[in-house]
Amino acid sequence: MPTGPDLPLYRRFTFGDLAEFNVLDTRQYRSDQVYSAEEAENSDRTLLGDKQKDWLIDGLASSSSQWNVLAQQVPFSATDENPNPDVENFGAGDKWDSYRADRDTVRDFMAQQSDLNPVVITGDVHRNYVYNIKADFSNPDSASVGTEYVGTSITSSGDGSGITDYGGTANEPWRRFYNDNRGYVRCTLTPERWQTDYRVVSAVAYPDASVSTIASFATEAGNPGATLVSEHPDEESIEIIDIQANAPGNDGENPNGEFATLQNTGDSAIGMSGFILSFEGGSGQNYTFGEFTLGAGKTVTIRNGSGEDTDSTIYTGLSSVLNNGSPDLVVIANDERVILDQESY
């Protein structure tokens, strides 16, 4: 029952010696959100509050369960939304990135307990992610000390683009998976293994929409981190070799001056019908290829604006300016929405 304005929500559920779930409250006791790394490093900042943090650490220390789970609301692993590797930007302050002292305490405890088998399950961000939790996020080669499985929303934010990436980025090499479909996450636990299946729906507005497993990852007991156990889709050999996101002169008057050049680095021609070129990392301006084949070793330049298409130049028909004054990504994905390459601009 609530006491005045206070209503304790964090709690613990134990399922024999198989798993113990620590359900956290990351809303009620937190310091105000901040948006810079310098502010986030302040050791006085807290996400959990001292009482809940002590309760969590004490519970993990006394647990006799094979799997020890943090069920909570916001991303635990380090994130960096700025494509420039020299500039850190963790984006929204509503994540553990904004409360690093608390994250360090929990992560360091994970690292000290070799038999803890910690798994973090997360929601909130309307996307699917898999992360290996590193002992030191500033050192990607440091040991993995836990695993984080982030689940998408069931219906909110529309259908998503379907963009999928099996792997990390230069800024987040500990990321193992990304997808922006709607759906749900199914977890199957045995004493030896934790398996997570990412289930996605084709559309949220239709009762007869299909549902399928887009990827499955597993964590083996005693071996922190995630391994892809479903079949990895084939990826065509296409690379982004040049980008011009800021056209000479007035961008609005020279849309053709904004472009991306792709190269087929493989040994055979690639049919690109249905491929997507995104100029804002999958969330903004997308061009979908019609019937087009890129020969082995050949290049094609995709230009903004209008013009006459050739074997080496395609015009998107988009007239808006690509460069919005901040760094972003160009992404090329195949017709199954699997990312083939991405480059910052």
One Martini backbone bead per residue (centre of mass of N, CA, C, O) as a GRO file, in nm:
protein
  345
    1MET     BB    1   0.100   0.033   0.017
    2PRO     BB    2   0.074   0.354   0.030
    3THR     BB    3   0.291   0.629   0.154
    4GLY     BB    4   0.160   0.863   0.055
    5PRO     BB    5   0.357   0.919  -0.233
    6ASP     BB    6   0.455   0.624  -0.171
    7LEU     BB    7   0.531   0.333  -0.402
    8PRO     BB    8   0.650   0.037  -0.395
    9LEU     BB    9   0.769  -0.157  -0.695
   10TYR     BB   10   0.990  -0.318  -0.622
   11ARG     BB   11   1.076  -0.670  -0.697
   12ARG     BB   12   1.058  -1.037  -0.635
   13PHE     BB   13   1.111  -1.342  -0.835
   14THR     BB   14   1.098  -1.700  -0.777
   15PHE     BB   15   1.210  -2.002  -0.972
   16GLY     BB   16   1.348  -2.160  -0.789
   17ASP     BB   17   1.675  -2.246  -0.931
   18LEU     BB   18   1.652  -2.096  -1.213
   19ALA     BB   19   1.505  -1.801  -1.137
   20GLU     BB   20   1.556  -1.442  -1.080
   21PHE     BB   21   1.344  -1.153  -1.048
   22ASN     BB   22   1.433  -0.808  -1.081
   23VAL     BB   23   1.208  -0.552  -1.031
   24LEU     BB   24   1.235  -0.233  -1.141
   25ASP     BB   25   1.259   0.126  -1.048
   26THR     BB   26   1.334   0.395  -1.293
   27ARG     BB   27   1.145   0.659  -1.189
   28GLN     BB   28   1.103   0.748  -0.872
   29TYR     BB   29   1.440   0.790  -0.780
   30ARG     BB   30   1.550   0.979  -0.982
   31SER     BB   31   1.730   1.184  -1.131
   32ASP     BB   32   1.768   1.408  -1.338
   33GLN     BB   33   1.806   1.445  -1.653
   34VAL     BB   34   2.077   1.403  -1.885
   35TYR     BB   35   2.300   1.490  -2.199
   36SER     BB   36   2.591   1.447  -2.074
   37ALA     BB   37   2.878   1.294  -1.983
   38GLU     BB   38   2.968   1.484  -1.759
   39GLU     BB   39   2.703   1.471  -1.595
   40ALA     BB   40   2.676   1.151  -1.580
   41GLU     BB   41   2.945   1.121  -1.388
   42ASN     BB   42   2.800   1.196  -1.145
   43SER     BB   43   2.800   1.033  -0.832
   44ASP     BB   44   2.516   1.161  -0.721
   45ARG     BB   45   2.371   1.010  -0.920
   46THR     BB   46   2.040   0.846  -0.966
   47LEU     BB   47   1.811   0.577  -1.048
   48LEU     BB   48   1.734   0.394  -0.778
   49GLY     BB   49   1.848   0.450  -0.526
   50ASP     BB   50   1.983   0.337  -0.240
   51LYS     BB   51   1.776   0.125  -0.144
   52GLN     BB   52   1.741  -0.030  -0.414
   53LYS     BB   53   2.037  -0.090  -0.468
   54ASP     BB   54   2.086  -0.259  -0.214
   55TRP     BB   55   1.864  -0.466  -0.271
   56LEU     BB   56   1.989  -0.573  -0.532
   57ILE     BB   57   2.272  -0.659  -0.436
   58ASP     BB   58   2.176  -0.844  -0.207
   59GLY     BB   59   2.010  -1.034  -0.386
   60LEU     BB   60   2.238  -1.129  -0.571
   61ALA     BB   61   2.427  -1.237  -0.341
   62SER     BB   62   2.187  -1.452  -0.229
   63SER     BB   63   2.154  -1.608  -0.474
   64SER     BB   64   2.057  -1.955  -0.611
   65SER     BB   65   2.027  -1.895  -0.903
   66GLN     BB   66   2.109  -1.936  -1.229
   67TRP     BB   67   1.927  -1.688  -1.302
   68ASN     BB   68   1.977  -1.322  -1.316
   69VAL     BB   69   1.725  -1.073  -1.330
   70LEU     BB   70   1.670  -0.761  -1.501
   71ALA     BB   71   1.361  -0.596  -1.482
   72GLN     BB   72   1.327  -0.315  -1.705
   73GLN     BB   73   1.294   0.002  -1.882
   74VAL     BB   74   1.598   0.085  -1.958
   75PRO     BB   75   1.885   0.115  -2.103
   76PHE     BB   76   2.198  -0.020  -1.997
   77SER     BB   77   2.373   0.010  -2.220
   78ALA     BB   78   2.587   0.157  -2.413
   79THR     BB   79   2.532   0.457  -2.607
   80ASP     BB   80   2.564   0.597  -2.960
   81GLU     BB   81   2.419   0.843  -3.187
   82ASN     BB   82   2.696   0.932  -3.298
   83PRO     BB   83   2.879   0.869  -3.584
   84ASN     BB   84   3.101   1.013  -3.442
   85PRO     BB   85   3.367   0.870  -3.266
   86ASP     BB   86   3.454   1.162  -3.119
   87VAL     BB   87   3.138   1.177  -3.037
   88GLU     BB   88   2.927   1.182  -2.764
   89ASN     BB   89   2.573   1.045  -2.789
   90PHE     BB   90   2.303   0.915  -2.590
   91GLY     BB   91   2.070   1.106  -2.591
   92ALA     BB   92   1.853   1.018  -2.403
   93GLY     BB   93   1.822   1.041  -2.041
   94ASP     BB   94   1.639   0.762  -2.039
   95LYS     BB   95   1.910   0.607  -1.909
   96TRP     BB   96   2.199   0.467  -1.783
   97ASP     BB   97   2.390   0.677  -1.913
   98SER     BB   98   2.278   0.907  -1.701
   99TYR     BB   99   2.372   0.674  -1.460
  100ARG     BB  100   2.683   0.562  -1.400
  101ALA     BB  101   2.717   0.482  -1.107
  102ASP     BB  102   2.497   0.265  -1.100
  103ARG     BB  103   2.602   0.095  -1.334
  104ASP     BB  104   2.879   0.033  -1.217
  105THR     BB  105   2.783  -0.119  -0.969
  106VAL     BB  106   2.631  -0.346  -1.116
  107ARG     BB  107   2.848  -0.436  -1.321
  108ASP     BB  108   3.075  -0.497  -1.114
  109PHE     BB  109   2.918  -0.721  -0.975
  110MET     BB  110   2.895  -0.905  -1.214
  111ALA     BB  111   3.210  -0.941  -1.253
  112GLN     BB  112   3.253  -1.082  -0.957
  113GLN     BB  113   3.029  -1.309  -1.054
  114SER     BB  114   3.069  -1.610  -1.213
  115ASP     BB  115   2.760  -1.742  -1.120
  116LEU     BB  116   2.517  -1.536  -1.202
  117ASN     BB  117   2.388  -1.496  -1.480
  118PRO     BB  118   2.323  -1.215  -1.621
  119VAL     BB  119   2.004  -1.056  -1.715
  120VAL     BB  120   1.873  -0.803  -1.927
  121ILE     BB  121   1.543  -0.666  -1.943
  122THR     BB  122   1.395  -0.448  -2.198
  123GLY     BB  123   1.237  -0.146  -2.289
  124ASP     BB  124   1.081   0.169  -2.428
  125VAL     BB  125   1.227   0.203  -2.747
  126HIS     BB  126   1.082   0.051  -2.995
  127ARG     BB  127   1.310  -0.179  -3.003
  128ASN     BB  128   1.554  -0.408  -3.112
  129TYR     BB  129   1.804  -0.556  -2.893
  130VAL     BB  130   2.157  -0.660  -2.856
  131TYR     BB  131   2.379  -0.700  -2.568
  132ASN     BB  132   2.702  -0.679  -2.451
  133ILE     BB  133   2.819  -0.659  -2.135
  134LYS     BB  134   3.075  -0.462  -2.030
  135ALA     BB  135   3.326  -0.403  -1.807
  136ASP     BB  136   3.425  -0.179  -2.038
  137PHE     BB  137   3.301   0.049  -2.260
  138SER     BB  138   3.589   0.185  -2.332
  139ASN     BB  139   3.656  -0.140  -2.380
  140PRO     BB  140   3.568  -0.365  -2.617
  141ASP     BB  141   3.782  -0.601  -2.511
  142SER     BB  142   3.635  -0.655  -2.282
  143ALA     BB  143   3.454  -0.831  -2.090
  144SER     BB  144   3.176  -1.016  -2.063
  145VAL     BB  145   2.911  -0.990  -1.789
  146GLY     BB  146   2.654  -0.977  -1.982
  147THR     BB  147   2.301  -0.953  -2.089
  148GLU     BB  148   2.098  -0.774  -2.336
  149TYR     BB  149   1.736  -0.760  -2.384
  150VAL     BB  150   1.551  -0.579  -2.623
  151GLY     BB  151   1.216  -0.473  -2.658
  152THR     BB  152   0.961  -0.399  -2.834
  153SER     BB  153   0.677  -0.290  -2.945
  154ILE     BB  154   0.361  -0.393  -3.030
  155THR     BB  155   0.218  -0.104  -3.176
  156SER     BB  156   0.377   0.136  -3.151
  157SER     BB  157   0.498   0.341  -3.411
  158GLY     BB  158   0.405   0.144  -3.596
  159ASP     BB  159   0.575  -0.085  -3.812
  160GLY     BB  160   0.818   0.001  -3.931
  161SER     BB  161   1.088  -0.065  -4.160
  162GLY     BB  162   1.277  -0.339  -4.099
  163ILE     BB  163   1.540  -0.269  -4.008
  164THR     BB  164   1.848  -0.473  -4.002
  165ASP     BB  165   2.117  -0.569  -3.761
  166TYR     BB  166   2.405  -0.792  -3.752
  167GLY     BB  167   2.541  -0.593  -3.523
  168GLY     BB  168   2.756  -0.334  -3.499
  169THR     BB  169   2.937  -0.044  -3.431
  170ALA     BB  170   3.188   0.172  -3.383
  171ASN     BB  171   3.034   0.275  -3.109
  172GLU     BB  172   2.880  -0.037  -3.083
  173PRO     BB  173   3.037  -0.336  -3.064
  174TRP     BB  174   2.832  -0.479  -2.843
  175ARG     BB  175   2.637  -0.502  -3.058
  176ARG     BB  176   2.422  -0.769  -3.215
  177PHE     BB  177   2.133  -0.611  -3.255
  178TYR     BB  178   1.879  -0.476  -3.494
  179ASN     BB  179   1.525  -0.364  -3.476
  180ASP     BB  180   1.195  -0.193  -3.591
  181ASN     BB  181   0.980  -0.369  -3.529
  182ARG     BB  182   0.701  -0.516  -3.430
  183GLY     BB  183   0.629  -0.698  -3.108
  184TYR     BB  184   0.808  -0.969  -2.945
  185VAL     BB  185   0.950  -1.155  -2.665
  186ARG     BB  186   1.101  -1.483  -2.635
  187CYS     BB  187   1.175  -1.682  -2.344
  188THR     BB  188   1.406  -1.960  -2.283
  189LEU     BB  189   1.463  -2.174  -1.996
  190THR     BB  190   1.754  -2.330  -1.873
  191PRO     BB  191   2.023  -2.424  -1.695
  192GLU     BB  192   2.211  -2.392  -1.970
  193ARG     BB  193   1.992  -2.190  -2.123
  194TRP     BB  194   1.928  -1.883  -2.307
  195GLN     BB  195   1.646  -1.792  -2.513
  196THR     BB  196   1.590  -1.544  -2.777
  197ASP     BB  197   1.293  -1.441  -2.949
  198TYR     BB  198   1.221  -1.242  -3.233
  199ARG     BB  199   0.900  -1.118  -3.272
  200VAL     BB  200   0.727  -1.029  -3.576
  201VAL     BB  201   0.520  -0.804  -3.748
  202SER     BB  202   0.385  -0.688  -4.049
  203ALA     BB  203   0.129  -0.558  -3.891
  204VAL     BB  204  -0.085  -0.366  -3.663
  205ALA     BB  205  -0.386  -0.325  -3.825
  206TYR     BB  206  -0.403  -0.650  -3.874
  207PRO     BB  207  -0.531  -0.951  -3.768
  208ASP     BB  208  -0.378  -1.122  -4.024
  209ALA     BB  209  -0.105  -1.083  -3.953
  210SER     BB  210   0.209  -1.173  -3.950
  211VAL     BB  211   0.433  -1.402  -3.769
  212SER     BB  212   0.788  -1.391  -3.679
  213THR     BB  213   1.124  -1.499  -3.665
  214ILE     BB  214   1.408  -1.298  -3.706
  215ALA     BB  215   1.561  -1.385  -3.427
  216SER     BB  216   1.814  -1.582  -3.243
  217PHE     BB  217   1.936  -1.597  -2.906
  218ALA     BB  218   2.216  -1.702  -2.692
  219THR     BB  219   2.286  -1.801  -2.346
  220GLU     BB  220   2.535  -1.942  -2.167
  221ALA     BB  221   2.614  -2.083  -1.896
  222GLY     BB  222   2.909  -1.911  -1.798
  223ASN     BB  223   2.862  -1.721  -2.084
  224PRO     BB  224   2.863  -1.420  -2.149
  225GLY     BB  225   2.647  -1.343  -2.392
  226ALA     BB  226   2.562  -1.336  -2.742
  227THR     BB  227   2.426  -1.581  -2.981
  228LEU     BB  228   2.360  -1.663  -3.292
  229VAL     BB  229   2.110  -1.933  -3.381
  230SER     BB  230   2.014  -1.838  -3.627
  231GLU     BB  231   1.991  -1.774  -3.945
  232HIS     BB  232   2.197  -1.605  -4.150
  233PRO     BB  233   2.156  -1.389  -4.374
  234ASP     BB  234   2.223  -1.301  -4.668
  235GLU     BB  235   2.491  -1.081  -4.794
  236GLU     BB  236   2.554  -0.841  -4.994
  237SER     BB  237   2.826  -0.685  -5.187
  238ILE     BB  238   2.782  -0.371  -5.051
  239GLU     BB  239   2.922  -0.039  -5.074
  240ILE     BB  240   3.003   0.267  -4.931
  241ILE     BB  241   3.224   0.516  -5.102
  242ASP     BB  242   3.028   0.782  -5.111
  243ILE     BB  243   2.955   1.122  -4.977
  244GLN     BB  244   2.701   1.392  -5.033
  245ALA     BB  245   2.520   1.605  -4.797
  246ASN     BB  246   2.649   1.891  -4.907
  247ALA     BB  247   2.578   2.096  -5.130
  248PRO     BB  248   2.671   2.311  -5.339
  249GLY     BB  249   2.556   2.575  -5.216
  250ASN     BB  250   2.224   2.559  -5.247
  251ASP     BB  251   2.058   2.291  -5.159
  252GLY     BB  252   1.765   2.354  -5.271
  253GLU     BB  253   1.900   2.422  -5.572
  254ASN     BB  254   2.100   2.136  -5.538
  255PRO     BB  255   2.007   1.821  -5.510
  256ASN     BB  256   2.217   1.665  -5.697
  257GLY     BB  257   2.466   1.724  -5.489
  258GLU     BB  258   2.330   1.485  -5.342
  259PHE     BB  259   2.504   1.176  -5.243
  260ALA     BB  260   2.551   0.818  -5.316
  261THR     BB  261   2.801   0.559  -5.343
  262LEU     BB  262   2.803   0.238  -5.491
  263GLN     BB  263   2.951  -0.100  -5.451
  264ASN     BB  264   3.028  -0.397  -5.611
  265THR     BB  265   3.247  -0.638  -5.443
  266GLY     BB  266   3.177  -0.870  -5.608
  267ASP     BB  267   3.147  -1.149  -5.861
  268SER     BB  268   2.840  -1.059  -5.897
  269ALA     BB  269   2.546  -0.974  -5.976
  270ILE     BB  270   2.290  -0.738  -5.839
  271GLY     BB  271   1.970  -0.738  -5.743
  272MET     BB  272   1.791  -0.425  -5.623
  273SER     BB  273   1.511  -0.488  -5.574
  274GLY     BB  274   1.397  -0.331  -5.271
  275PHE     BB  275   1.607  -0.167  -5.191
  276ILE     BB  276   1.758   0.050  -4.933
  277LEU     BB  277   1.816   0.405  -4.906
  278SER     BB  278   1.940   0.579  -4.623
  279PHE     BB  279   1.992   0.922  -4.489
  280GLU     BB  280   1.879   0.842  -4.163
  281GLY     BB  281   1.918   0.545  -4.043
  282GLY     BB  282   1.596   0.454  -4.117
  283SER     BB  283   1.420   0.738  -4.015
  284GLY     BB  284   1.391   0.880  -4.301
  285GLN     BB  285   1.519   0.907  -4.602
  286ASN     BB  286   1.389   0.692  -4.856
  287TYR     BB  287   1.512   0.465  -5.107
  288THR     BB  288   1.354   0.258  -5.350
  289PHE     BB  289   1.427   0.015  -5.554
  290GLY     BB  290   1.396  -0.088  -5.851
  291GLU     BB  291   1.478  -0.205  -6.139
  292PHE     BB  292   1.812  -0.328  -6.063
  293THR     BB  293   2.156  -0.381  -6.177
  294LEU     BB  294   2.473  -0.463  -6.026
  295GLY     BB  295   2.767  -0.507  -6.125
  296ALA     BB  296   3.059  -0.636  -6.103
  297GLY     BB  297   3.246  -0.366  -5.970
  298LYS     BB  298   3.029  -0.163  -5.974
  299THR     BB  299   2.874   0.162  -5.991
  300VAL     BB  300   2.640   0.381  -5.803
  301THR     BB  301   2.462   0.691  -5.814
  302ILE     BB  302   2.264   0.855  -5.566
  303ARG     BB  303   2.045   1.118  -5.632
  304ASN     BB  304   1.904   1.386  -5.565
  305GLY     BB  305   1.625   1.440  -5.715
  306SER     BB  306   1.618   1.502  -6.063
  307GLY     BB  307   1.641   1.275  -6.355
  308GLU     BB  308   1.827   1.066  -6.569
  309ASP     BB  309   1.858   0.747  -6.578
  310THR     BB  310   2.126   0.514  -6.537
  311ASP     BB  311   2.366   0.270  -6.484
  312SER     BB  312   2.523   0.504  -6.276
  313THR     BB  313   2.243   0.675  -6.230
  314ILE     BB  314   2.021   0.782  -5.964
  315TYR     BB  315   1.702   0.927  -5.892
  316THR     BB  316   1.489   0.988  -5.617
  317GLY     BB  317   1.290   1.263  -5.604
  318LEU     BB  318   1.410   1.416  -5.381
  319SER     BB  319   1.403   1.763  -5.235
  320SER     BB  320   1.522   1.742  -4.972
  321VAL     BB  321   1.743   1.800  -4.729
  322LEU     BB  322   1.993   1.609  -4.582
  323ASN     BB  323   2.139   1.833  -4.431
  324ASN     BB  324   2.065   1.912  -4.074
  325GLY     BB  325   2.350   1.984  -3.904
  326SER     BB  326   2.397   1.674  -3.842
  327PRO     BB  327   2.497   1.382  -3.788
  328ASP     BB  328   2.481   1.081  -3.993
  329LEU     BB  329   2.331   0.818  -4.195
  330VAL     BB  330   2.415   0.577  -4.436
  331VAL     BB  331   2.194   0.319  -4.566
  332ILE     BB  332   2.215  -0.023  -4.681
  333ALA     BB  333   1.943  -0.237  -4.784
  334ASN     BB  334   1.778  -0.503  -4.844
  335ASP     BB  335   1.474  -0.670  -4.914
  336GLU     BB  336   1.503  -0.771  -4.591
  337ARG     BB  337   1.639  -0.525  -4.422
  338VAL     BB  338   1.942  -0.576  -4.437
  339ILE     BB  339   2.233  -0.455  -4.346
  340LEU     BB  340   2.530  -0.387  -4.546
  341ASP     BB  341   2.578  -0.069  -4.495
  342GLN     BB  342   2.751   0.208  -4.312
  343GLU     BB  343   2.772   0.573  -4.306
  344SER     BB  344   2.895   0.870  -4.218
  345TYR     BB  345   2.804   1.255  -4.218
   0.00000   0.00000   0.00000
